[in-house]
Amino acid sequence: MVTLQLRQLDVPPGHRVMFHDISWSEFELILDELGQHRAARLAYSNGTLEIRMPLPEHEVDKELIGDMVKILLEELEIDRERFGSTTFKREDMAQGIEPDQSFYIQNYARMIGKQRIDLTVDPSPDLAIEVDVTSKTQLNAYKALGVPELWRFESGQLYISVLRNGQYLDSQTSPTFAGIPIVEIFSEFVQQSLVEGSSTTLRAFRRWTREWCECPNN
């Protein structure tokens, strides 16, 4: 059997590599060896490990969508704690995931000041966001860990999945932002950013949010 070091592994941007029959202890060792300051994202589900390297446009969309969520929360005066691409994992479930963005909203108060997360006692994030999600492994992990709301941005379109009775159901609305046309608006503003840039787009999105909040029909 040939054993390779992780430093010998080169995953080109936009690609992913899958490993099978990876034990939990091996998964933990891989996390330690790769460290926290890395571009690669990992997903683990029942012995299958995926390592993916995002493209630059993935990072741009990830940051833009995360900033738009923050603007919504600020303008609506909804408290939150943001945990970014934290590794969420549970050994007893053999599941681990690293979202592109993650937010504690309904459970924000429980997470204030948290430096480490233990999902055997801490809740999963209330909202997780993935850009260009194509892996079944990731969805299995989110479902098993009980993430209530998952947003996936793929091919210029936002998709919302809401966890109901242990299964994800597609939804046109977000339980977190009831009444706001999230799917339509986020997709439109991401497309706008391709022409006008992220700074101009985020200012326009903040204006849209304030106008929506001030509308008496909302």
C-alpha positions in Angstrom: 0.0 0.0 0.0 1.3 3.4 -1.0 0.9 6.2 1.7 0.9 9.8 0.5 1.4 12.9 2.7 -1.2 15.7 2.4 1.5 18.1 1.3 1.9 15.9 -1.8 -1.8 16.5 -2.7 -2.5 19.3 -5.2 -6.1 20.1 -5.8 -6.6 22.6 -8.6 -9.1 25.5 -8.1 -12.6 24.4 -9.0 -11.8 20.7 -8.4 -12.5 18.2 -5.7 -11.0 14.9 -4.6 -12.8 12.1 -2.7 -11.4 9.7 -0.2 -13.2 6.6 1.0 -12.9 4.4 4.1 -11.5 7.3 6.1 -11.9 6.8 9.9 -12.9 9.5 12.3 -9.4 9.6 13.8 -7.9 10.0 10.3 -10.4 12.8 9.6 -9.3 14.6 12.8 -5.6 14.2 11.9 -6.3 15.6 8.4 -8.0 18.6 9.9 -5.0 19.2 12.3 -2.5 18.8 9.5 -4.3 21.1 7.1 -4.8 23.7 9.9 -7.3 26.6 10.0 -5.7 29.0 7.5 -6.4 27.3 4.2 -8.5 27.8 1.1 -9.6 24.1 0.8 -13.0 23.1 2.3 -13.7 19.7 3.8 -16.8 17.6 4.1 -17.0 14.2 5.8 -19.9 11.7 5.9 -19.7 8.2 7.1 -16.2 7.5 6.1 -16.2 9.5 2.8 -14.0 12.6 2.8 -14.2 15.4 0.2 -11.6 18.0 -0.2 -12.5 20.8 -2.6 -10.6 23.9 -3.8 -12.8 26.9 -4.6 -12.4 29.1 -7.7 -11.9 32.8 -7.3 -15.5 33.5 -8.4 -16.7 31.1 -5.7 -15.0 33.3 -3.1 -16.4 36.5 -4.5 -20.0 35.2 -4.5 -19.5 33.7 -1.0 -18.4 37.0 0.4 -21.1 39.0 -1.4 -23.9 36.7 -0.3 -22.6 36.7 3.3 -22.4 40.5 3.3 -26.0 40.7 2.0 -27.2 38.5 4.8 -25.4 40.7 7.3 -27.1 43.8 5.8 -30.5 42.2 6.1 -29.9 41.3 9.7 -28.6 44.7 10.5 -31.4 46.6 8.8 -34.1 44.3 10.3 -32.3 44.7 13.7 -32.0 40.9 14.1 -29.2 39.8 16.4 -26.8 37.2 15.1 -23.4 35.5 15.6 -21.4 34.7 12.5 -19.2 31.7 12.4 -18.0 31.7 8.8 -16.4 28.5 7.6 -16.1 26.9 11.0 -15.8 23.1 11.0 -19.0 21.6 12.4 -18.6 18.0 13.3 -19.9 15.2 15.5 -18.0 12.0 16.0 -21.1 10.0 17.1 -22.8 10.8 13.8 -19.6 10.5 11.7 -20.4 13.8 10.0 -18.4 17.0 9.5 -18.9 20.0 7.3 -17.4 23.5 6.6 -20.0 25.9 5.2 -19.0 28.9 3.1 -20.9 31.0 5.5 -22.8 30.2 8.7 -25.0 32.2 11.1 -26.5 31.7 14.5 -29.7 33.7 14.5 -32.5 32.1 16.6 -29.7 30.6 18.8 -27.4 33.6 18.7 -27.5 34.2 22.5 -26.2 30.7 23.2 -23.2 31.3 21.0 -22.0 34.7 22.3 -18.3 34.4 23.3 -17.9 30.9 22.0 -14.4 30.0 20.9 -14.9 26.3 20.4 -18.0 24.5 19.2 -19.1 21.1 20.5 -22.2 20.0 18.7 -23.0 17.4 21.4 -24.0 20.4 23.5 -24.1 23.4 21.1 -26.8 23.8 18.4 -25.9 23.6 14.7 -26.0 27.0 12.9 -29.4 28.3 12.1 -28.4 29.2 8.6 -25.6 27.8 6.4 -24.7 29.0 2.9 -22.9 27.0 0.2 -21.8 28.3 -3.2 -21.7 25.8 -6.1 -22.8 22.8 -4.0 -22.6 19.7 -6.1 -21.7 17.0 -3.5 -24.2 14.6 -1.9 -21.8 14.1 0.9 -22.3 17.8 2.0 -26.0 17.6 1.9 -26.0 14.4 4.0 -23.8 16.0 6.6 -26.0 19.1 6.8 -29.1 16.9 7.2 -27.5 14.7 9.8 -26.3 17.6 11.8 -29.7 19.2 11.7 -29.0 22.5 10.1 -32.5 24.0 9.8 -31.9 26.2 6.8 -29.5 25.7 3.9 -28.9 28.2 1.1 -27.2 27.0 -2.1 -26.0 29.4 -4.8 -25.4 27.6 -8.0 -25.1 28.8 -11.6 -26.4 32.2 -10.8 -29.4 31.0 -8.8 -30.1 30.8 -5.1 -31.9 27.8 -3.7 -33.3 27.5 -0.2 -33.7 24.2 1.5 -35.6 23.9 4.8 -35.3 20.9 7.1 -38.6 19.3 7.9 -38.9 15.9 9.7 -35.3 15.1 8.9 -35.5 15.9 5.2 -34.6 19.0 3.2 -37.5 20.5 1.3 -37.1 23.1 -1.4 -38.6 26.5 -0.5 -39.1 29.8 -2.3 -39.1 31.6 1.0 -36.7 31.8 4.0 -38.1 31.1 7.5 -35.4 33.5 8.8 -36.5 36.3 6.5 -40.3 35.8 6.2 -42.0 37.9 3.6 -38.8 38.9 1.8 -38.4 37.5 -1.8 -34.9 36.2 -0.9 -34.5 33.8 -4.0 -35.4 36.5 -6.5 -33.6 39.4 -4.9 -30.3 37.7 -4.0 -30.0 36.2 -7.5 -30.7 39.6 -9.0 -28.1 41.5 -6.9 -25.4 38.8 -7.5 -25.9 39.3 -11.2 -25.8 43.1 -10.8 -22.4 42.7 -9.0 -20.9 41.2 -12.2 -21.5 44.5 -13.9 -21.3 47.1 -11.2 -18.9 45.5 -8.7 -19.5 44.4 -5.1 -19.2 47.7 -3.4 -21.8 49.5 -5.6 -24.1 46.4 -5.4 -24.0 46.2 -1.6 -24.9 49.9 -1.3 -27.8 49.3 -3.7 -28.9 46.3 -1.7 -28.8 48.2 1.6 -31.0 50.9 -0.1 -33.4 48.2 -1.3 -33.6 46.7 2.2 -34.4 50.0 3.8 -37.1 50.8 1.3 -38.6 47.3 1.8 -38.6 47.8 5.6 -40.3 51.2 5.2 -43.0 50.0 2.9 -46.3 49.8 4.8 -47.4 46.7 2.9 -44.5 44.6 4.2 
